[in-house]
């Protein structure tokens, strides 16, 4: 889908209609297998190989629910899913998409290093001039990053260590929060140290070396997904690492991914 077509659809359908269309196209393409050869969606298929039905999964930045949908189908009634989505229009579609089951929970706030709010979320400054909504780029904004014409959402914010501190186990965390990972994960450190989950993280730019060092300090190894194989980030150039999500694996979970190592 070209940028011009996206702009026209956004203008024609409005925010709610445009988001619903995107969600429907993904679900249809994913269920049919039409997205299997699309590099953008390789992780959506691969997670089914490394997430178990009894797992407790946390989806930080669930957005329209592409990953939460996959996770909910894996755990069915045997595991637990906690989806975090602070943006109301996204969350409303997420709620309609996910099954109404006691083992599926949607949190209506952002994660950070404080409790309170409201905080403002929107597209980063370098994306504001686009004529269509880059729905996957919403992040917490600083006051100096906010422009008059920008689409802004408001949300409360909570400490992840308190939200998830009482869980008996955490097996898998997926996180896509557009650069705010350098705030969220240091605050989550006690949770990671206790449960040692697998962590699937989108990170790039100036955040990339920070997060690589952070997880290395926790005893995790970093892997990139290439042709359904996990390749060590130690042997890849930075630009190749940043082109896809990174899977951080602690020694305690290495057996789960062993067969997929390159």
N, C-alpha and C positions, 0 to 999 in steps of 0.2 A: 504494500500500500504506500503510494507516494505521499510526500508531505503536503502537496497541493490537495490531494483527495482527502487526507486527514483533516486539513483546514476546512474544506467544504463541508465534510460530514459533521464536524464540530459545530460549525456555524448553523447548519441546517437542523441538526438533531438536538442541540443544546447539551448542557453538561450531563444530565441524567441519561438522556437517550444515547449520547456518544459513549459513555462508560458502559452502559448495558450492551451496546453493540459489540464493543471490544471484548467484554466478558463472554458473550454468546459465541463470537467467532473463535475464541480460544478453546472453550469447552467443546465445541463441535469439532474443531481441528484436532484437539488432543484425543478425544474419545475415538475418532475415526482413524487415528494414527497418521494423519496427514502432516503433522508437525515433526515427525520423527527425524526427517532429514534436514530440518531447520536448526542451525547451530544455536539460535537464540533459546531454543526450548530443550536442549539436550539434558539439562539437569532435571527437568520435570519428568523425564522418563527414567533417568538413572537413579533417582532417589528411591524408586520402588525396589531396587536391588539391595539397598543398604539400610532402609528403614524397616523395622519389624512390626508385625501386627500388635504386639504388646508394648510398644514403645510409648513413652511420654515425649511429645514433640511440641516445640515452641516455634511459632512463626512470627518473627518481629518485623513489622512492616508488611502486613498481609496484603495490602492494596486491594485489588479486585478479587483476590482469592485463588490465583492460579496454583500456587503451591499448597495452600490450605486445602483446596479441593482434592489434590492428589493425596496429601497426608490423611485426610478424613477417609478416603477410600481404602487406604492401607490399614489403618488402625481399626476401622469398622467399629465394633463394640468392645474390642479387647484392649485398646490403649487409650491414651488421652491426648487431645490437641488443644493448645492454647494459642489463639490467634490475636495478635495485637495490631489494631488499626485505628489510628486517631482521627482520620479524615471522614467526616460523616457521610458524604455521598458514596465513598468507597465502601464504608462499613455497612451501609444499608443494602448494597448489592451483595456483599459478603454474607450477610445474615440470611438473605434469600437463597444463596447458593449452598451453604453448608447445611448438613443434616441437623435437625432439631433433636439432639441427643445429649444426655447428661455428661457425656465424656468429651463434648466439644464446647469450648468456652471462647467467647469473643470479648476482648478487653477494649473499651472505647477511649483509650488515652495513649499518649506517647510515653516512651521510656526515656529516662534521663538520669541525672545525678541529684535530683531534688523532687520533692512532692509539692504540687501546687498547680498553678495555672491562672489564667489561660496563657498558652504559648501560641505563637503564630507559625503556620506552616504554609509553604508555597514552593514554587519553582525557584531554583538558584538564579542569581542575577544574569548569568550568561545565557539562560534559556528564556528569559522573559519576553524577548522580541519575537519569538516564534508565534505563528498565527494559529496553532492548534495546541491542545493540551497534551503535554508530555506527562501522562498520568503516572508513570513510574519514577518521576524525578522529584516528587514532593518531599521536602525535608524541613526541619525546624529552621526558622530564619532569624537573623539578627536584625535589629531595627534599621541599620544602615543598608540592609539588603532588600528592603521593602519599597516598592514603587507604587505610585498612585493607581496605575491601571492593572496592577497585578492581582491575580485570583488568589485570595487569602482564605485559609481555613483556621479555625481556632480549636484548641484542645487542652484538656488538663494534662498534666505530666506526673509520672510516678517513678519511683526507684524500682528497678527490676529486681534488685536483691531482696526487697520487701515483698513484691508481688509474687515472686517464685520461691522465696526463702522457705516456705513451709511444705514444698513438694517432697514426696518420699523418694522420687527419682526423676532424672531428666536424661533422656537418651540422645536427643537430636535437637539442635537449634539451627533454624534458617534465619538469616538476617539480611535485609536490604533496606537501608535507611539513609542512603545518599550522603555519606560522609559523617553522619552523626554517630557512627560506630565507635569513634575514638572517645566519645563521651559515655556511651552506654556500656561498653564492655569493661572498662576499668571499674565502673560501679558494680558490675555483675561478677567481679572476680571471685568473691566468696562462694557464689553458686557454681561457678566453673570448677573451682578447686574441690568442692564437695562431690559433685556428680560426674565430672569429666565427660561431658557429652561430646558427640561429634558436632562440629560447628561448620555450617555452610554459609559463607559470607561473601557478599559482593563488596569489594573495596578497591579503590584505585587512587590515582593522583598522590597527593601528599599524605593521604591516610594509609596507603599501601605499606610503606616501610614501617610505619608505626604499628600497624596491626600484625605484620609478620614478626616484628620484634616482641610484641606483647604475647603472642601465642607461643613463640619460641621459649620465652621465659617461663611459661606455664608447662613446658615439656611437650608441647604439641608439634607435630610435623605438618607441613603444608603441601597440598596437592592440587594440581590443575587437572581438569577432565579433558582428555583428548581421545577421540575414537573409542569411547566407553572404557578407557583405561585411565587410572590415576597416575599422573606423572609428577615426580617431586619438583616442587618450586625451586629447589636448590640448584637445579640444572637448567632453568628456564630464564630468559631475559625478562625484565620487569614488564615490558609492554605486552608480552604474551601472557604473563600471569594475570595482568589487569583486564585482559580481554574476556574473562569469564569468572564465575564464582570460584572461590577457593574453599577446599574442604580441609579443615584443620582436624587432625586425628591425634588423640592422646594414645600413649602406649597401651592403656587399658582397653581401648576399642580397636586395636590394630587387627585383631583376628577377623573382625567384621568386614574389613575392606581388603584383606590380604590377597584374595583371588583377583582383585581388580587392579593391583599395582602393576605398573609397566616394568 
